[in-house]
């Protein structure tokens, strides 16, 4: 899939009568062809609308974020081009016995929430190169971002933000947590999944942290974790709000649009010395020929039906913190005896999707964040939603 610069914002394709009832203001996606449309939706008829969805994942390595961490670059806020953000984190707390077995540590999640909100809404007023009047107009048109749902399980944390005018069309939110760590049940590994209905289209986002390790057999453990998550995840009919309709899916794969993101931990299935030579030469395409996840996707086994954008970026793991250097012994020497403790670089952090009505526009690694031994990854999708005209209008 071709990557690079995003196309222009996605476009609404509603007639005016439907749009005026469903939307209180215009979003990034602009209406098209309304002037020539005299159509009116009758009860039971449907039209479609397209939104831009930003999905991001970052394993932050158990490091508490400093106050000066600025997420605007990762979230591409300067573009002001997205309607929905779904952000998944792993290891927001250290995965020690106290955090895995003890009470939930909420302070880290609250801090990340604050940083996300600050980044998304810092440009709601005056943007670079605009005067105050232009900034106010932009604020009125696009609105601020609001968090509509978030959930934590030990170190896994998911946060969903939408433009304020769109939040009323996000209905029946639900969450499900599946632990796949110690004893196959604890939350040091596993997934937090969130789902919602946007207009009349169901979305599900699955934030995973799968089994680690680069030894023989570890990839099979990751496959087993993924299968366990897909099997055990289930959304309840009642989740604190209005009961979900019976036709709303309860299982991940039954939703209309599904995105799976996170530290999937898949490694490079080749001799370590050969892999290191390819890394030194930055021959990513040759390394990716032996990427465990791509091999799974090509064989249609555990990830049958899933898609991933073309990976053109450098490995996302493992780096020295506060550095762009990979965490490995390149030249032997005094540290050669500890070679096995240093993991060869890999694309651990990935974003997959499935379902019709989604088109990926971007898939990138964000190299400017050195807080963790992982680098954050982002993907942008154009998602089509169906709107069915009801009797109430």
C-alpha positions in Angstrom: 0.0 0.0 0.0 1.4 3.4 -1.0 2.4 5.6 1.9 3.5 9.1 2.2 1.6 12.3 2.2 -2.0 12.1 3.1 -4.6 12.8 0.5 -7.0 15.6 1.1 -9.6 15.1 3.8 -12.2 12.5 3.3 -15.6 13.7 2.0 -19.1 13.4 3.2 -21.6 12.2 0.6 -24.9 12.9 2.3 -27.8 14.9 0.9 -28.4 18.1 2.9 -31.7 16.9 4.5 -29.9 14.0 6.2 -26.8 16.0 7.1 -28.7 18.8 8.8 -30.4 16.4 11.1 -27.5 14.2 11.9 -24.6 16.7 12.3 -24.6 19.9 14.3 -21.6 21.3 12.4 -19.1 20.3 9.7 -16.2 18.1 10.5 -12.8 17.7 8.8 -14.7 15.8 6.2 -16.6 18.3 4.1 -19.9 17.9 2.3 -19.8 17.4 -1.4 -22.5 17.8 -4.0 -25.1 19.2 -1.6 -26.0 22.1 -3.7 -27.3 19.9 -6.5 -29.0 17.4 -4.2 -32.8 17.6 -3.6 -32.9 14.0 -2.2 -34.5 13.2 1.2 -34.0 10.1 3.1 -37.0 8.1 3.8 -37.4 5.9 6.8 -35.1 2.8 6.5 -33.0 4.4 3.8 -29.3 4.9 4.4 -26.4 7.1 3.2 -22.7 7.0 4.1 -20.3 9.4 5.6 -16.5 9.1 5.8 -14.3 10.0 8.8 -10.6 10.1 9.3 -9.5 7.8 12.2 -6.1 8.1 13.8 -4.8 4.9 15.5 -1.6 5.0 17.5 0.3 2.5 19.7 3.3 3.0 22.1 5.0 0.8 24.6 6.3 3.4 27.0 8.5 0.9 28.9 7.1 1.5 32.4 8.5 5.0 32.4 6.4 7.8 33.9 6.1 10.6 31.4 7.9 13.8 32.3 5.8 17.0 32.4 7.5 18.3 29.2 6.5 15.4 27.0 4.8 16.9 24.0 2.6 14.4 22.0 1.7 16.8 19.2 4.2 15.4 16.7 3.0 11.8 17.2 -0.6 12.8 17.1 0.0 15.1 14.1 -2.1 17.8 15.6 -0.8 20.5 13.3 -2.6 18.9 10.4 -5.9 19.1 12.2 -7.1 16.4 9.9 -8.7 13.7 12.1 -12.1 13.1 13.6 -11.4 10.3 15.9 -8.2 9.3 17.9 -7.8 5.8 19.4 -4.5 5.5 21.3 -3.2 2.4 22.9 -0.3 2.2 25.4 1.6 -0.7 26.9 3.6 -0.8 30.1 2.4 2.5 31.4 3.5 1.1 34.7 6.4 -1.3 35.4 5.2 -5.0 35.1 6.4 -6.0 38.5 4.4 -8.3 40.9 3.1 -5.3 42.9 1.5 -3.7 39.8 0.3 -7.0 38.3 -1.2 -8.5 41.5 -2.0 -5.3 43.5 -4.5 -2.5 43.1 -4.7 -0.6 39.9 -2.2 2.3 39.7 -4.2 5.1 38.1 -1.8 8.0 38.3 0.1 7.0 35.2 -3.1 6.7 33.1 -4.3 10.0 34.4 -1.0 11.6 33.4 -1.2 10.2 29.9 -4.8 11.4 29.6 -3.7 14.9 30.5 -0.9 14.9 28.0 -3.2 13.6 25.2 -5.9 16.2 26.0 -3.3 19.0 26.1 -1.9 17.9 22.7 -5.2 17.5 20.9 -6.7 20.7 22.2 -3.7 23.0 22.2 -4.4 24.2 18.7 -8.1 24.7 19.1 -7.6 28.4 19.4 -5.0 30.3 17.3 -2.9 28.2 15.0 0.4 29.0 13.5 0.1 31.8 10.9 -3.5 32.7 11.9 -4.9 35.6 13.7 -7.3 35.4 16.6 -10.4 35.7 14.4 -9.3 32.8 12.1 -8.5 30.7 15.2 -11.9 31.3 16.7 -13.6 30.3 13.4 -11.6 27.1 13.3 -12.6 26.4 16.9 -16.3 26.9 16.1 -16.1 24.7 13.0 -14.1 21.7 14.3 -14.6 21.8 18.0 -12.5 20.5 20.8 -11.7 16.8 21.3 -13.4 15.0 24.1 -12.5 11.6 25.6 -15.5 9.3 25.2 -14.0 6.2 26.8 -10.8 4.9 28.3 -9.7 1.7 30.1 -6.6 0.3 31.9 -5.5 -3.2 32.7 -2.2 -3.2 34.6 0.1 -1.6 32.0 -2.3 -1.6 29.0 -4.2 1.6 28.5 -6.6 2.7 25.8 -8.1 6.1 25.3 -10.6 7.2 22.6 -11.1 10.9 21.7 -13.6 12.4 19.2 -14.4 15.9 18.1 -17.0 17.4 20.4 -19.7 17.6 17.8 -19.3 14.0 16.9 -19.5 12.6 20.4 -23.3 12.5 20.4 -23.2 10.0 17.5 -20.9 7.6 19.5 -23.3 5.2 21.1 -23.2 2.0 23.2 -19.5 2.1 24.2 -18.2 -1.1 25.7 -14.9 -2.4 27.0 -13.5 -5.9 27.6 -10.3 -6.9 29.3 -8.5 -10.3 28.7 -5.4 -11.2 30.7 -3.0 -13.6 29.0 0.1 -13.2 31.2 1.2 -15.2 34.2 -0.9 -18.4 34.4 -2.5 -17.4 31.2 -4.8 -15.0 33.0 -3.0 -12.2 34.7 -2.9 -8.7 33.1 0.8 -8.3 32.5 0.0 -9.4 29.0 -3.3 -9.6 27.1 -5.6 -7.0 25.6 -8.0 -4.2 26.4 -10.7 -3.9 23.7 -13.1 -1.0 23.2 -16.1 -0.9 20.9 -18.8 1.6 20.0 -21.4 2.4 17.4 -20.7 5.4 15.3 -24.0 6.3 13.6 -25.0 2.8 12.4 -21.6 1.2 12.0 -19.8 -0.8 14.7 -16.2 -0.3 15.5 -13.8 -2.3 17.7 -10.3 -1.5 18.6 -8.1 -4.1 20.3 -5.0 -2.9 22.2 -2.6 -5.9 22.7 0.6 -6.8 24.5 1.5 -10.3 23.4 4.1 -12.7 24.8 7.7 -11.5 24.5 10.9 -13.4 23.6 13.0 -14.2 20.6 13.6 -17.8 21.2 12.3 -20.8 19.2 8.6 -21.3 20.1 8.0 -17.8 21.3 6.1 -16.9 18.1 3.7 -19.7 18.8 3.1 -18.3 22.2 2.2 -15.0 20.6 -0.1 -16.7 18.2 -1.8 -18.5 21.2 -2.2 -15.2 23.0 -3.8 -13.6 19.9 -6.2 -16.6 19.5 -7.1 -16.4 23.2 -7.8 -12.7 23.0 -10.1 -13.1 20.0 -11.9 -16.0 21.6 -12.3 -14.7 25.2 -13.1 -11.1 24.5 -16.8 -10.4 24.8 -18.8 -7.2 25.3 -21.7 -7.1 27.7 -25.2 -5.9 26.8 -25.2 -3.6 29.8 -22.1 -1.4 30.4 -23.4 1.3 32.7 -25.5 3.2 30.0 -28.4 2.3 27.9 -28.5 -1.4 27.1 -26.9 -2.3 23.8 -29.3 -3.6 21.1 -29.3 -7.3 20.6 -27.9 -7.0 17.1 -24.8 -5.1 18.3 -21.8 -7.6 18.1 -20.4 -9.1 21.2 -17.3 -10.6 19.7 -14.4 -8.8 18.1 -14.5 -10.2 14.6 -18.3 -9.6 14.3 -17.8 -5.8 14.2 -18.0 -3.9 11.0 -14.6 -2.2 11.3 -11.8 -3.7 13.5 -8.3 -2.4 14.3 -5.8 -4.4 16.3 -2.8 -2.5 17.6 -0.1 -2.8 20.2 3.2 -4.4 21.1 2.6 -7.6 19.3 6.2 -8.6 20.0 6.8 -10.5 16.8 10.5 -10.7 15.9 12.8 -11.5 13.0 13.0 -15.2 12.3 16.6 -15.5 11.1 20.1 -16.0 12.4 20.9 -13.2 14.8 24.3 -12.4 13.2 22.7 -12.1 9.8 19.9 -9.9 11.1 22.5 -7.5 12.7 24.3 -7.2 9.4 21.1 -6.2 7.6 20.3 -3.7 10.4 23.7 -2.1 10.0 23.1 -1.7 6.3 19.5 -0.5 7.0 18.1 -3.1 4.5 14.7 -3.2 6.1 13.0 -4.9 3.2 15.3 -7.9 3.4 14.8 -8.1 7.2 11.0 -8.0 6.7 11.1 -11.0 4.5 11.7 -12.9 7.8 9.4 -10.9 10.0 7.3 -13.4 12.0 4.1 -11.4 11.8 4.3 -10.9 8.0 4.9 -14.7 7.7 1.8 -15.3 9.7 -0.2 -12.9 7.6 1.0 -14.4 4.3 0.2 -18.0 5.5 -3.3 -16.9 6.6 -3.1 -18.8 9.9 -3.8 -16.9 13.1 -4.3 -13.6 11.3 -6.4 -14.8 8.4 -8.4 -11.9 7.0 -6.3 -9.2 8.7 -4.4 -6.6 6.7 -1.4 -4.5 7.4 -0.1 -1.5 5.5 3.3 -1.6 3.8 6.1 -1.3 6.4 8.7 1.1 5.2 10.0 2.4 8.5 12.9 1.4 10.7 12.4 -1.2 13.5 10.5 0.1 16.5 12.4 -1.9 19.1 14.9 -2.1 21.0 16.6 1.2 21.6 18.7 2.7 24.4 16.5 5.1 26.2 17.0 8.7 25.3 19.0 7.6 22.3 18.6 6.5 18.7 21.0 3.6 19.1 19.8 0.0 19.1 20.3 -1.9 22.3 22.6 -4.6 21.3 26.3 -5.5 21.2 27.4 -4.7 17.7 31.1 -5.4 18.0 31.5 -8.0 20.8 34.4 -7.0 23.1 33.9 -6.7 26.8 30.2 -7.2 26.5 30.3 -10.2 24.2 29.5 -12.6 27.0 26.2 -10.9 27.5 25.2 -11.0 23.9 22.1 -13.1 24.4 20.7 -10.5 26.8 20.6 -7.9 24.1 17.7 -8.3 21.6 18.2 -7.8 17.9 16.0 -5.0 16.5 12.5 -5.9 15.4 9.1 -4.4 14.4 7.3 -5.3 17.6 4.8 -2.4 17.4 2.2 -2.9 14.7 -1.3 -1.9 13.6 -3.6 -4.3 11.7 -7.2 -3.9 10.5 -10.0 -5.9 8.9 -13.5 -5.2 7.5 -14.8 -3.4 4.5 -15.2 0.3 4.4 -11.7 1.1 5.7 -8.8 2.4 3.7 -5.4 3.1 5.2 -3.9 6.4 4.3 -0.7 6.4 6.4 1.4 4.0 8.4 4.5 5.4 10.2 6.9 5.1 13.0 7.6 8.3 15.0 11.3 8.4 15.7 11.4 11.6 17.7 10.2 10.0 21.0 13.1 8.5 23.0 11.4 8.1 26.4 11.1 4.3 25.9 13.0 1.4 24.3 10.1 1.3 21.8 9.1 3.9 19.2 5.5 4.9 18.8 3.6 4.0 15.6 0.6 5.6 14.0 -1.8 4.7 11.2 -4.5 6.8 9.6 -7.7 5.3 8.1 -10.6 6.6 6.1 -13.6 4.9 7.6 -17.0 4.7 6.0 -20.0 4.9 8.3 -23.6 4.1 7.4 -26.4 6.3 8.6 -29.9 4.9 8.5 -32.8 7.4 8.6 -35.0 6.6 11.6 -38.7 7.5 12.2 -37.6 10.1 14.6 -35.2 11.8 12.1 
